[in-house]
Amino acid sequence: MKTNAESLFSWNSQQAGLARYATLPLRLIVGYGFVEHGWAKWSRGPDTFAAILHALGVPAPHLMAWLTIATEVLGGMAILLGAFVSLVSIPAMILLIVAIVTVHLPYGFSSIKLLSVTGGRAQLGPPGYECDLLYIACILTLALSPPSPWSIDAYRLRKDRDALA
């Protein structure tokens, strides 16, 4: 029979082994979310998104539309695959900060604003900046954490380490 100290040591060992995978769900959710948002803009047409940016008073709306779509799709794919996450995190967070300032800030913190229920479906108001802050927190966590085992960054680090040995 194990003592309390042996059980605690066993639990800590298991927890330490699993901790390497802790950022994997963040990487998959953030990466997929970015790709999904970028793909939605792309499929509706960059000119449609540029018109929205123009209405918001964003300078160079066509250029910014293309930069946003590229950041979301390519950056999202990089995060999803765990490739160059620290590098990709910078434009991703800048994009989110710009979205907060230009779109979401006037609507407050909450991302869900229930206006009414019509025909059994919720009618929601404009989203606040809550989700953008959650994305920023996740991206910061990913950028500051070691790469998870199933990532291109982990493979690159392993390859570099093997080359030095």
Phi and psi in radians as a Rosetta constraint file:
Dihedral C 1 N 2 CA 2 C 2 CIRCULARHARMONIC -1.383 0.35
Dihedral N 2 CA 2 C 2 N 3 CIRCULARHARMONIC 2.533 0.35
Dihedral C 2 N 3 CA 3 C 3 CIRCULARHARMONIC -1.422 0.35
Dihedral N 3 CA 3 C 3 N 4 CIRCULARHARMONIC 2.960 0.35
Dihedral C 3 N 4 CA 4 C 4 CIRCULARHARMONIC -1.051 0.35
Dihedral N 4 CA 4 C 4 N 5 CIRCULARHARMONIC -0.697 0.35
Dihedral C 4 N 5 CA 5 C 5 CIRCULARHARMONIC -1.133 0.35
Dihedral N 5 CA 5 C 5 N 6 CIRCULARHARMONIC -0.705 0.35
Dihedral C 5 N 6 CA 6 C 6 CIRCULARHARMONIC -1.165 0.35
Dihedral N 6 CA 6 C 6 N 7 CIRCULARHARMONIC -0.701 0.35
Dihedral C 6 N 7 CA 7 C 7 CIRCULARHARMONIC -1.127 0.35
Dihedral N 7 CA 7 C 7 N 8 CIRCULARHARMONIC -0.746 0.35
Dihedral C 7 N 8 CA 8 C 8 CIRCULARHARMONIC -1.108 0.35
Dihedral N 8 CA 8 C 8 N 9 CIRCULARHARMONIC -0.751 0.35
Dihedral C 8 N 9 CA 9 C 9 CIRCULARHARMONIC -1.093 0.35
Dihedral N 9 CA 9 C 9 N 10 CIRCULARHARMONIC -0.731 0.35
Dihedral C 9 N 10 CA 10 C 10 CIRCULARHARMONIC -1.095 0.35
Dihedral N 10 CA 10 C 10 N 11 CIRCULARHARMONIC -0.781 0.35
Dihedral C 10 N 11 CA 11 C 11 CIRCULARHARMONIC -1.098 0.35
Dihedral N 11 CA 11 C 11 N 12 CIRCULARHARMONIC -0.769 0.35
Dihedral C 11 N 12 CA 12 C 12 CIRCULARHARMONIC -1.104 0.35
Dihedral N 12 CA 12 C 12 N 13 CIRCULARHARMONIC -0.663 0.35
Dihedral C 12 N 13 CA 13 C 13 CIRCULARHARMONIC -1.133 0.35
Dihedral N 13 CA 13 C 13 N 14 CIRCULARHARMONIC -0.767 0.35
Dihedral C 13 N 14 CA 14 C 14 CIRCULARHARMONIC -1.131 0.35
Dihedral N 14 CA 14 C 14 N 15 CIRCULARHARMONIC -0.749 0.35
Dihedral C 14 N 15 CA 15 C 15 CIRCULARHARMONIC -1.112 0.35
Dihedral N 15 CA 15 C 15 N 16 CIRCULARHARMONIC -0.718 0.35
Dihedral C 15 N 16 CA 16 C 16 CIRCULARHARMONIC -1.115 0.35
Dihedral N 16 CA 16 C 16 N 17 CIRCULARHARMONIC -0.669 0.35
Dihedral C 16 N 17 CA 17 C 17 CIRCULARHARMONIC -1.161 0.35
Dihedral N 17 CA 17 C 17 N 18 CIRCULARHARMONIC -0.656 0.35
Dihedral C 17 N 18 CA 18 C 18 CIRCULARHARMONIC -1.401 0.35
Dihedral N 18 CA 18 C 18 N 19 CIRCULARHARMONIC -0.400 0.35
Dihedral C 18 N 19 CA 19 C 19 CIRCULARHARMONIC -1.036 0.35
Dihedral N 19 CA 19 C 19 N 20 CIRCULARHARMONIC -0.508 0.35
Dihedral C 19 N 20 CA 20 C 20 CIRCULARHARMONIC -1.068 0.35
Dihedral N 20 CA 20 C 20 N 21 CIRCULARHARMONIC -0.422 0.35
Dihedral C 20 N 21 CA 21 C 21 CIRCULARHARMONIC -1.678 0.35
Dihedral N 21 CA 21 C 21 N 22 CIRCULARHARMONIC 0.035 0.35
Dihedral C 21 N 22 CA 22 C 22 CIRCULARHARMONIC -1.056 0.35
Dihedral N 22 CA 22 C 22 N 23 CIRCULARHARMONIC -0.600 0.35
Dihedral C 22 N 23 CA 23 C 23 CIRCULARHARMONIC -1.506 0.35
Dihedral N 23 CA 23 C 23 N 24 CIRCULARHARMONIC -0.130 0.35
Dihedral C 23 N 24 CA 24 C 24 CIRCULARHARMONIC -1.007 0.35
Dihedral N 24 CA 24 C 24 N 25 CIRCULARHARMONIC -0.847 0.35
Dihedral C 24 N 25 CA 25 C 25 CIRCULARHARMONIC -1.069 0.35
Dihedral N 25 CA 25 C 25 N 26 CIRCULARHARMONIC -0.662 0.35
Dihedral C 25 N 26 CA 26 C 26 CIRCULARHARMONIC -1.066 0.35
Dihedral N 26 CA 26 C 26 N 27 CIRCULARHARMONIC -0.804 0.35
Dihedral C 26 N 27 CA 27 C 27 CIRCULARHARMONIC -1.061 0.35
Dihedral N 27 CA 27 C 27 N 28 CIRCULARHARMONIC -0.759 0.35
Dihedral C 27 N 28 CA 28 C 28 CIRCULARHARMONIC -1.199 0.35
Dihedral N 28 CA 28 C 28 N 29 CIRCULARHARMONIC -0.726 0.35
Dihedral C 28 N 29 CA 29 C 29 CIRCULARHARMONIC -1.219 0.35
Dihedral N 29 CA 29 C 29 N 30 CIRCULARHARMONIC -0.836 0.35
Dihedral C 29 N 30 CA 30 C 30 CIRCULARHARMONIC -1.131 0.35
Dihedral N 30 CA 30 C 30 N 31 CIRCULARHARMONIC -0.799 0.35
Dihedral C 30 N 31 CA 31 C 31 CIRCULARHARMONIC -1.046 0.35
Dihedral N 31 CA 31 C 31 N 32 CIRCULARHARMONIC -0.843 0.35
Dihedral C 31 N 32 CA 32 C 32 CIRCULARHARMONIC -1.116 0.35
Dihedral N 32 CA 32 C 32 N 33 CIRCULARHARMONIC -0.715 0.35
Dihedral C 32 N 33 CA 33 C 33 CIRCULARHARMONIC -1.059 0.35
Dihedral N 33 CA 33 C 33 N 34 CIRCULARHARMONIC -0.759 0.35
Dihedral C 33 N 34 CA 34 C 34 CIRCULARHARMONIC -1.132 0.35
Dihedral N 34 CA 34 C 34 N 35 CIRCULARHARMONIC -0.797 0.35
Dihedral C 34 N 35 CA 35 C 35 CIRCULARHARMONIC -1.065 0.35
Dihedral N 35 CA 35 C 35 N 36 CIRCULARHARMONIC -0.770 0.35
Dihedral C 35 N 36 CA 36 C 36 CIRCULARHARMONIC -1.070 0.35
Dihedral N 36 CA 36 C 36 N 37 CIRCULARHARMONIC -0.784 0.35
Dihedral C 36 N 37 CA 37 C 37 CIRCULARHARMONIC -1.168 0.35
Dihedral N 37 CA 37 C 37 N 38 CIRCULARHARMONIC -0.730 0.35
Dihedral C 37 N 38 CA 38 C 38 CIRCULARHARMONIC -1.139 0.35
Dihedral N 38 CA 38 C 38 N 39 CIRCULARHARMONIC -0.724 0.35
Dihedral C 38 N 39 CA 39 C 39 CIRCULARHARMONIC -1.139 0.35
Dihedral N 39 CA 39 C 39 N 40 CIRCULARHARMONIC -0.651 0.35
Dihedral C 39 N 40 CA 40 C 40 CIRCULARHARMONIC -1.085 0.35
Dihedral N 40 CA 40 C 40 N 41 CIRCULARHARMONIC -0.729 0.35
Dihedral C 40 N 41 CA 41 C 41 CIRCULARHARMONIC -1.161 0.35
Dihedral N 41 CA 41 C 41 N 42 CIRCULARHARMONIC -0.741 0.35
Dihedral C 41 N 42 CA 42 C 42 CIRCULARHARMONIC -1.109 0.35
Dihedral N 42 CA 42 C 42 N 43 CIRCULARHARMONIC -0.786 0.35
Dihedral C 42 N 43 CA 43 C 43 CIRCULARHARMONIC -1.212 0.35
Dihedral N 43 CA 43 C 43 N 44 CIRCULARHARMONIC -0.485 0.35
Dihedral C 43 N 44 CA 44 C 44 CIRCULARHARMONIC -1.438 0.35
Dihedral N 44 CA 44 C 44 N 45 CIRCULARHARMONIC -0.238 0.35
Dihedral C 44 N 45 CA 45 C 45 CIRCULARHARMONIC 1.813 0.35
Dihedral N 45 CA 45 C 45 N 46 CIRCULARHARMONIC 2.236 0.35
Dihedral C 45 N 46 CA 46 C 46 CIRCULARHARMONIC -1.000 0.35
Dihedral N 46 CA 46 C 46 N 47 CIRCULARHARMONIC -0.538 0.35
Dihedral C 46 N 47 CA 47 C 47 CIRCULARHARMONIC -1.143 0.35
Dihedral N 47 CA 47 C 47 N 48 CIRCULARHARMONIC -0.607 0.35
Dihedral C 47 N 48 CA 48 C 48 CIRCULARHARMONIC -1.132 0.35
Dihedral N 48 CA 48 C 48 N 49 CIRCULARHARMONIC -0.771 0.35
Dihedral C 48 N 49 CA 49 C 49 CIRCULARHARMONIC -1.179 0.35
Dihedral N 49 CA 49 C 49 N 50 CIRCULARHARMONIC -0.649 0.35
Dihedral C 49 N 50 CA 50 C 50 CIRCULARHARMONIC -1.083 0.35
Dihedral N 50 CA 50 C 50 N 51 CIRCULARHARMONIC -0.656 0.35
Dihedral C 50 N 51 CA 51 C 51 CIRCULARHARMONIC -1.121 0.35
Dihedral N 51 CA 51 C 51 N 52 CIRCULARHARMONIC -0.665 0.35
Dihedral C 51 N 52 CA 52 C 52 CIRCULARHARMONIC -1.132 0.35
Dihedral N 52 CA 52 C 52 N 53 CIRCULARHARMONIC -0.789 0.35
Dihedral C 52 N 53 CA 53 C 53 CIRCULARHARMONIC -1.084 0.35
Dihedral N 53 CA 53 C 53 N 54 CIRCULARHARMONIC -0.705 0.35
Dihedral C 53 N 54 CA 54 C 54 CIRCULARHARMONIC -1.059 0.35
Dihedral N 54 CA 54 C 54 N 55 CIRCULARHARMONIC -0.771 0.35
Dihedral C 54 N 55 CA 55 C 55 CIRCULARHARMONIC -1.116 0.35
Dihedral N 55 CA 55 C 55 N 56 CIRCULARHARMONIC -0.492 0.35
Dihedral C 55 N 56 CA 56 C 56 CIRCULARHARMONIC -1.443 0.35
Dihedral N 56 CA 56 C 56 N 57 CIRCULARHARMONIC -0.117 0.35
Dihedral C 56 N 57 CA 57 C 57 CIRCULARHARMONIC 1.454 0.35
Dihedral N 57 CA 57 C 57 N 58 CIRCULARHARMONIC 0.348 0.35
Dihedral C 57 N 58 CA 58 C 58 CIRCULARHARMONIC -1.300 0.35
Dihedral N 58 CA 58 C 58 N 59 CIRCULARHARMONIC 2.267 0.35
Dihedral C 58 N 59 CA 59 C 59 CIRCULARHARMONIC -1.196 0.35
Dihedral N 59 CA 59 C 59 N 60 CIRCULARHARMONIC 2.637 0.35
Dihedral C 59 N 60 CA 60 C 60 CIRCULARHARMONIC 0.837 0.35
Dihedral N 60 CA 60 C 60 N 61 CIRCULARHARMONIC 1.045 0.35
Dihedral C 60 N 61 CA 61 C 61 CIRCULARHARMONIC -1.055 0.35
Dihedral N 61 CA 61 C 61 N 62 CIRCULARHARMONIC -0.620 0.35
Dihedral C 61 N 62 CA 62 C 62 CIRCULARHARMONIC -1.187 0.35
Dihedral N 62 CA 62 C 62 N 63 CIRCULARHARMONIC -0.772 0.35
Dihedral C 62 N 63 CA 63 C 63 CIRCULARHARMONIC -1.088 0.35
Dihedral N 63 CA 63 C 63 N 64 CIRCULARHARMONIC -0.788 0.35
Dihedral C 63 N 64 CA 64 C 64 CIRCULARHARMONIC -1.153 0.35
Dihedral N 64 CA 64 C 64 N 65 CIRCULARHARMONIC -0.581 0.35
Dihedral C 64 N 65 CA 65 C 65 CIRCULARHARMONIC -1.104 0.35
Dihedral N 65 CA 65 C 65 N 66 CIRCULARHARMONIC -0.822 0.35
Dihedral C 65 N 66 CA 66 C 66 CIRCULARHARMONIC -1.132 0.35
Dihedral N 66 CA 66 C 66 N 67 CIRCULARHARMONIC -0.731 0.35
Dihedral C 66 N 67 CA 67 C 67 CIRCULARHARMONIC -1.116 0.35
Dihedral N 67 CA 67 C 67 N 68 CIRCULARHARMONIC -0.694 0.35
Dihedral C 67 N 68 CA 68 C 68 CIRCULARHARMONIC -1.134 0.35
Dihedral N 68 CA 68 C 68 N 69 CIRCULARHARMONIC -0.842 0.35
Dihedral C 68 N 69 CA 69 C 69 CIRCULARHARMONIC -1.073 0.35
Dihedral N 69 CA 69 C 69 N 70 CIRCULARHARMONIC -0.781 0.35
Dihedral C 69 N 70 CA 70 C 70 CIRCULARHARMONIC -1.109 0.35
Dihedral N 70 CA 70 C 70 N 71 CIRCULARHARMONIC -0.749 0.35
Dihedral C 70 N 71 CA 71 C 71 CIRCULARHARMONIC -1.086 0.35
Dihedral N 71 CA 71 C 71 N 72 CIRCULARHARMONIC -0.775 0.35
Dihedral C 71 N 72 CA 72 C 72 CIRCULARHARMONIC -1.196 0.35
Dihedral N 72 CA 72 C 72 N 73 CIRCULARHARMONIC -0.807 0.35
Dihedral C 72 N 73 CA 73 C 73 CIRCULARHARMONIC -1.299 0.35
Dihedral N 73 CA 73 C 73 N 74 CIRCULARHARMONIC -0.944 0.35
Dihedral C 73 N 74 CA 74 C 74 CIRCULARHARMONIC -1.244 0.35
Dihedral N 74 CA 74 C 74 N 75 CIRCULARHARMONIC -0.749 0.35
Dihedral C 74 N 75 CA 75 C 75 CIRCULARHARMONIC -1.137 0.35
Dihedral N 75 CA 75 C 75 N 76 CIRCULARHARMONIC -0.694 0.35
Dihedral C 75 N 76 CA 76 C 76 CIRCULARHARMONIC -1.098 0.35
Dihedral N 76 CA 76 C 76 N 77 CIRCULARHARMONIC -0.734 0.35
Dihedral C 76 N 77 CA 77 C 77 CIRCULARHARMONIC -1.111 0.35
Dihedral N 77 CA 77 C 77 N 78 CIRCULARHARMONIC -0.729 0.35
Dihedral C 77 N 78 CA 78 C 78 CIRCULARHARMONIC -1.085 0.35
Dihedral N 78 CA 78 C 78 N 79 CIRCULARHARMONIC -0.774 0.35
Dihedral C 78 N 79 CA 79 C 79 CIRCULARHARMONIC -1.140 0.35
Dihedral N 79 CA 79 C 79 N 80 CIRCULARHARMONIC -0.766 0.35
Dihedral C 79 N 80 CA 80 C 80 CIRCULARHARMONIC -0.994 0.35
Dihedral N 80 CA 80 C 80 N 81 CIRCULARHARMONIC -0.716 0.35
Dihedral C 80 N 81 CA 81 C 81 CIRCULARHARMONIC -1.519 0.35
Dihedral N 81 CA 81 C 81 N 82 CIRCULARHARMONIC -0.153 0.35
Dihedral C 81 N 82 CA 82 C 82 CIRCULARHARMONIC 1.235 0.35
Dihedral N 82 CA 82 C 82 N 83 CIRCULARHARMONIC 0.703 0.35
Dihedral C 82 N 83 CA 83 C 83 CIRCULARHARMONIC -1.977 0.35
Dihedral N 83 CA 83 C 83 N 84 CIRCULARHARMONIC 2.106 0.35
Dihedral C 83 N 84 CA 84 C 84 CIRCULARHARMONIC 0.963 0.35
Dihedral N 84 CA 84 C 84 N 85 CIRCULARHARMONIC 0.712 0.35
Dihedral C 84 N 85 CA 85 C 85 CIRCULARHARMONIC -1.040 0.35
Dihedral N 85 CA 85 C 85 N 86 CIRCULARHARMONIC -0.743 0.35
Dihedral C 85 N 86 CA 86 C 86 CIRCULARHARMONIC -1.068 0.35
Dihedral N 86 CA 86 C 86 N 87 CIRCULARHARMONIC -0.692 0.35
Dihedral C 86 N 87 CA 87 C 87 CIRCULARHARMONIC -1.239 0.35
Dihedral N 87 CA 87 C 87 N 88 CIRCULARHARMONIC -0.796 0.35
Dihedral C 87 N 88 CA 88 C 88 CIRCULARHARMONIC -1.223 0.35
Dihedral N 88 CA 88 C 88 N 89 CIRCULARHARMONIC -0.418 0.35
Dihedral C 88 N 89 CA 89 C 89 CIRCULARHARMONIC -1.123 0.35
Dihedral N 89 CA 89 C 89 N 90 CIRCULARHARMONIC -0.528 0.35
Dihedral C 89 N 90 CA 90 C 90 CIRCULARHARMONIC -1.131 0.35
Dihedral N 90 CA 90 C 90 N 91 CIRCULARHARMONIC -0.988 0.35
Dihedral C 90 N 91 CA 91 C 91 CIRCULARHARMONIC -1.142 0.35
Dihedral N 91 CA 91 C 91 N 92 CIRCULARHARMONIC -0.516 0.35
Dihedral C 91 N 92 CA 92 C 92 CIRCULARHARMONIC -1.131 0.35
Dihedral N 92 CA 92 C 92 N 93 CIRCULARHARMONIC -0.776 0.35
Dihedral C 92 N 93 CA 93 C 93 CIRCULARHARMONIC -1.219 0.35
Dihedral N 93 CA 93 C 93 N 94 CIRCULARHARMONIC -0.623 0.35
Dihedral C 93 N 94 CA 94 C 94 CIRCULARHARMONIC -1.064 0.35
Dihedral N 94 CA 94 C 94 N 95 CIRCULARHARMONIC -0.771 0.35
Dihedral C 94 N 95 CA 95 C 95 CIRCULARHARMONIC -1.024 0.35
Dihedral N 95 CA 95 C 95 N 96 CIRCULARHARMONIC -0.757 0.35
Dihedral C 95 N 96 CA 96 C 96 CIRCULARHARMONIC -1.176 0.35
Dihedral N 96 CA 96 C 96 N 97 CIRCULARHARMONIC -0.689 0.35
Dihedral C 96 N 97 CA 97 C 97 CIRCULARHARMONIC -1.129 0.35
Dihedral N 97 CA 97 C 97 N 98 CIRCULARHARMONIC -0.729 0.35
Dihedral C 97 N 98 CA 98 C 98 CIRCULARHARMONIC -1.098 0.35
Dihedral N 98 CA 98 C 98 N 99 CIRCULARHARMONIC -0.711 0.35
Dihedral C 98 N 99 CA 99 C 99 CIRCULARHARMONIC -1.089 0.35
Dihedral N 99 CA 99 C 99 N 100 CIRCULARHARMONIC -0.694 0.35
Dihedral C 99 N 100 CA 100 C 100 CIRCULARHARMONIC -1.080 0.35
Dihedral N 100 CA 100 C 100 N 101 CIRCULARHARMONIC -0.858 0.35
Dihedral C 100 N 101 CA 101 C 101 CIRCULARHARMONIC -1.217 0.35
Dihedral N 101 CA 101 C 101 N 102 CIRCULARHARMONIC -0.732 0.35
Dihedral C 101 N 102 CA 102 C 102 CIRCULARHARMONIC -1.526 0.35
Dihedral N 102 CA 102 C 102 N 103 CIRCULARHARMONIC -0.435 0.35
Dihedral C 102 N 103 CA 103 C 103 CIRCULARHARMONIC -2.121 0.35
Dihedral N 103 CA 103 C 103 N 104 CIRCULARHARMONIC -0.961 0.35
Dihedral C 103 N 104 CA 104 C 104 CIRCULARHARMONIC -1.546 0.35
Dihedral N 104 CA 104 C 104 N 105 CIRCULARHARMONIC -0.444 0.35
Dihedral C 104 N 105 CA 105 C 105 CIRCULARHARMONIC -0.954 0.35
Dihedral N 105 CA 105 C 105 N 106 CIRCULARHARMONIC -0.775 0.35
Dihedral C 105 N 106 CA 106 C 106 CIRCULARHARMONIC -1.105 0.35
Dihedral N 106 CA 106 C 106 N 107 CIRCULARHARMONIC -0.308 0.35
Dihedral C 106 N 107 CA 107 C 107 CIRCULARHARMONIC -1.661 0.35
Dihedral N 107 CA 107 C 107 N 108 CIRCULARHARMONIC 0.091 0.35
Dihedral C 107 N 108 CA 108 C 108 CIRCULARHARMONIC 1.423 0.35
Dihedral N 108 CA 108 C 108 N 109 CIRCULARHARMONIC -2.974 0.35
Dihedral C 108 N 109 CA 109 C 109 CIRCULARHARMONIC -1.297 0.35
Dihedral N 109 CA 109 C 109 N 110 CIRCULARHARMONIC -0.879 0.35
Dihedral C 109 N 110 CA 110 C 110 CIRCULARHARMONIC -1.109 0.35
Dihedral N 110 CA 110 C 110 N 111 CIRCULARHARMONIC 2.372 0.35
Dihedral C 110 N 111 CA 111 C 111 CIRCULARHARMONIC -1.504 0.35
Dihedral N 111 CA 111 C 111 N 112 CIRCULARHARMONIC -0.278 0.35
Dihedral C 111 N 112 CA 112 C 112 CIRCULARHARMONIC -2.081 0.35
Dihedral N 112 CA 112 C 112 N 113 CIRCULARHARMONIC 2.075 0.35
Dihedral C 112 N 113 CA 113 C 113 CIRCULARHARMONIC -2.207 0.35
Dihedral N 113 CA 113 C 113 N 114 CIRCULARHARMONIC 1.688 0.35
Dihedral C 113 N 114 CA 114 C 114 CIRCULARHARMONIC -1.264 0.35
Dihedral N 114 CA 114 C 114 N 115 CIRCULARHARMONIC 2.034 0.35
Dihedral C 114 N 115 CA 115 C 115 CIRCULARHARMONIC -1.593 0.35
Dihedral N 115 CA 115 C 115 N 116 CIRCULARHARMONIC -0.775 0.35
Dihedral C 115 N 116 CA 116 C 116 CIRCULARHARMONIC -2.929 0.35
Dihedral N 116 CA 116 C 116 N 117 CIRCULARHARMONIC 3.060 0.35
Dihedral C 116 N 117 CA 117 C 117 CIRCULARHARMONIC -2.164 0.35
Dihedral N 117 CA 117 C 117 N 118 CIRCULARHARMONIC 2.091 0.35
Dihedral C 117 N 118 CA 118 C 118 CIRCULARHARMONIC -2.168 0.35
Dihedral N 118 CA 118 C 118 N 119 CIRCULARHARMONIC 2.157 0.35
Dihedral C 118 N 119 CA 119 C 119 CIRCULARHARMONIC 1.048 0.35
Dihedral N 119 CA 119 C 119 N 120 CIRCULARHARMONIC 0.608 0.35
Dihedral C 119 N 120 CA 120 C 120 CIRCULARHARMONIC 1.339 0.35
Dihedral N 120 CA 120 C 120 N 121 CIRCULARHARMONIC 0.148 0.35
Dihedral C 120 N 121 CA 121 C 121 CIRCULARHARMONIC -2.107 0.35
Dihedral N 121 CA 121 C 121 N 122 CIRCULARHARMONIC 2.408 0.35
Dihedral C 121 N 122 CA 122 C 122 CIRCULARHARMONIC -1.270 0.35
Dihedral N 122 CA 122 C 122 N 123 CIRCULARHARMONIC 2.363 0.35
Dihedral C 122 N 123 CA 123 C 123 CIRCULARHARMONIC -1.840 0.35
Dihedral N 123 CA 123 C 123 N 124 CIRCULARHARMONIC 2.053 0.35
Dihedral C 123 N 124 CA 124 C 124 CIRCULARHARMONIC -1.870 0.35
Dihedral N 124 CA 124 C 124 N 125 CIRCULARHARMONIC 2.614 0.35
Dihedral C 124 N 125 CA 125 C 125 CIRCULARHARMONIC -1.529 0.35
Dihedral N 125 CA 125 C 125 N 126 CIRCULARHARMONIC -3.085 0.35
Dihedral C 125 N 126 CA 126 C 126 CIRCULARHARMONIC -1.129 0.35
Dihedral N 126 CA 126 C 126 N 127 CIRCULARHARMONIC 2.476 0.35
Dihedral C 126 N 127 CA 127 C 127 CIRCULARHARMONIC -1.356 0.35
Dihedral N 127 CA 127 C 127 N 128 CIRCULARHARMONIC 2.554 0.35
Dihedral C 127 N 128 CA 128 C 128 CIRCULARHARMONIC -1.472 0.35
Dihedral N 128 CA 128 C 128 N 129 CIRCULARHARMONIC -2.804 0.35
Dihedral C 128 N 129 CA 129 C 129 CIRCULARHARMONIC -1.698 0.35
Dihedral N 129 CA 129 C 129 N 130 CIRCULARHARMONIC 0.141 0.35
Dihedral C 129 N 130 CA 130 C 130 CIRCULARHARMONIC -0.961 0.35
Dihedral N 130 CA 130 C 130 N 131 CIRCULARHARMONIC -0.914 0.35
Dihedral C 130 N 131 CA 131 C 131 CIRCULARHARMONIC -1.121 0.35
Dihedral N 131 CA 131 C 131 N 132 CIRCULARHARMONIC -0.650 0.35
Dihedral C 131 N 132 CA 132 C 132 CIRCULARHARMONIC -1.074 0.35
Dihedral N 132 CA 132 C 132 N 133 CIRCULARHARMONIC -0.731 0.35
Dihedral C 132 N 133 CA 133 C 133 CIRCULARHARMONIC -1.140 0.35
Dihedral N 133 CA 133 C 133 N 134 CIRCULARHARMONIC -0.664 0.35
Dihedral C 133 N 134 CA 134 C 134 CIRCULARHARMONIC -1.112 0.35
Dihedral N 134 CA 134 C 134 N 135 CIRCULARHARMONIC -0.743 0.35
Dihedral C 134 N 135 CA 135 C 135 CIRCULARHARMONIC -1.058 0.35
Dihedral N 135 CA 135 C 135 N 136 CIRCULARHARMONIC -0.780 0.35
Dihedral C 135 N 136 CA 136 C 136 CIRCULARHARMONIC -1.069 0.35
Dihedral N 136 CA 136 C 136 N 137 CIRCULARHARMONIC -0.770 0.35
Dihedral C 136 N 137 CA 137 C 137 CIRCULARHARMONIC -1.069 0.35
Dihedral N 137 CA 137 C 137 N 138 CIRCULARHARMONIC -0.740 0.35
Dihedral C 137 N 138 CA 138 C 138 CIRCULARHARMONIC -1.139 0.35
Dihedral N 138 CA 138 C 138 N 139 CIRCULARHARMONIC -0.759 0.35
Dihedral C 138 N 139 CA 139 C 139 CIRCULARHARMONIC -1.147 0.35
Dihedral N 139 CA 139 C 139 N 140 CIRCULARHARMONIC -0.717 0.35
Dihedral C 139 N 140 CA 140 C 140 CIRCULARHARMONIC -1.064 0.35
Dihedral N 140 CA 140 C 140 N 141 CIRCULARHARMONIC -0.737 0.35
Dihedral C 140 N 141 CA 141 C 141 CIRCULARHARMONIC -1.063 0.35
Dihedral N 141 CA 141 C 141 N 142 CIRCULARHARMONIC -0.783 0.35
Dihedral C 141 N 142 CA 142 C 142 CIRCULARHARMONIC -1.123 0.35
Dihedral N 142 CA 142 C 142 N 143 CIRCULARHARMONIC -0.734 0.35
Dihedral C 142 N 143 CA 143 C 143 CIRCULARHARMONIC -1.197 0.35
Dihedral N 143 CA 143 C 143 N 144 CIRCULARHARMONIC -0.566 0.35
Dihedral C 143 N 144 CA 144 C 144 CIRCULARHARMONIC -1.655 0.35
Dihedral N 144 CA 144 C 144 N 145 CIRCULARHARMONIC -0.095 0.35
Dihedral C 144 N 145 CA 145 C 145 CIRCULARHARMONIC -1.744 0.35
Dihedral N 145 CA 145 C 145 N 146 CIRCULARHARMONIC 2.694 0.35
Dihedral C 145 N 146 CA 146 C 146 CIRCULARHARMONIC -1.135 0.35
Dihedral N 146 CA 146 C 146 N 147 CIRCULARHARMONIC 2.679 0.35
Dihedral C 146 N 147 CA 147 C 147 CIRCULARHARMONIC -1.127 0.35
Dihedral N 147 CA 147 C 147 N 148 CIRCULARHARMONIC 2.517 0.35
Dihedral C 147 N 148 CA 148 C 148 CIRCULARHARMONIC -1.281 0.35
Dihedral N 148 CA 148 C 148 N 149 CIRCULARHARMONIC 2.754 0.35
Dihedral C 148 N 149 CA 149 C 149 CIRCULARHARMONIC -0.969 0.35
Dihedral N 149 CA 149 C 149 N 150 CIRCULARHARMONIC -0.655 0.35
Dihedral C 149 N 150 CA 150 C 150 CIRCULARHARMONIC -1.660 0.35
Dihedral N 150 CA 150 C 150 N 151 CIRCULARHARMONIC 1.136 0.35
Dihedral C 150 N 151 CA 151 C 151 CIRCULARHARMONIC -2.526 0.35
Dihedral N 151 CA 151 C 151 N 152 CIRCULARHARMONIC 2.720 0.35
Dihedral C 151 N 152 CA 152 C 152 CIRCULARHARMONIC -1.156 0.35
Dihedral N 152 CA 152 C 152 N 153 CIRCULARHARMONIC -0.639 0.35
Dihedral C 152 N 153 CA 153 C 153 CIRCULARHARMONIC -1.080 0.35
Dihedral N 153 CA 153 C 153 N 154 CIRCULARHARMONIC -0.702 0.35
Dihedral C 153 N 154 CA 154 C 154 CIRCULARHARMONIC -1.130 0.35
Dihedral N 154 CA 154 C 154 N 155 CIRCULARHARMONIC -0.705 0.35
Dihedral C 154 N 155 CA 155 C 155 CIRCULARHARMONIC -1.103 0.35
Dihedral N 155 CA 155 C 155 N 156 CIRCULARHARMONIC -0.765 0.35
Dihedral C 155 N 156 CA 156 C 156 CIRCULARHARMONIC -1.093 0.35
Dihedral N 156 CA 156 C 156 N 157 CIRCULARHARMONIC -0.753 0.35
Dihedral C 156 N 157 CA 157 C 157 CIRCULARHARMONIC -1.131 0.35
Dihedral N 157 CA 157 C 157 N 158 CIRCULARHARMONIC -0.719 0.35
Dihedral C 157 N 158 CA 158 C 158 CIRCULARHARMONIC -1.111 0.35
Dihedral N 158 CA 158 C 158 N 159 CIRCULARHARMONIC -0.747 0.35
Dihedral C 158 N 159 CA 159 C 159 CIRCULARHARMONIC -1.115 0.35
Dihedral N 159 CA 159 C 159 N 160 CIRCULARHARMONIC -0.765 0.35
Dihedral C 159 N 160 CA 160 C 160 CIRCULARHARMONIC -1.107 0.35
Dihedral N 160 CA 160 C 160 N 161 CIRCULARHARMONIC -0.734 0.35
Dihedral C 160 N 161 CA 161 C 161 CIRCULARHARMONIC -1.119 0.35
Dihedral N 161 CA 161 C 161 N 162 CIRCULARHARMONIC -0.721 0.35
Dihedral C 161 N 162 CA 162 C 162 CIRCULARHARMONIC -1.146 0.35
Dihedral N 162 CA 162 C 162 N 163 CIRCULARHARMONIC -0.610 0.35
Dihedral C 162 N 163 CA 163 C 163 CIRCULARHARMONIC -1.190 0.35
Dihedral N 163 CA 163 C 163 N 164 CIRCULARHARMONIC -0.583 0.35
Dihedral C 163 N 164 CA 164 C 164 CIRCULARHARMONIC -1.293 0.35
Dihedral N 164 CA 164 C 164 N 165 CIRCULARHARMONIC -0.472 0.35
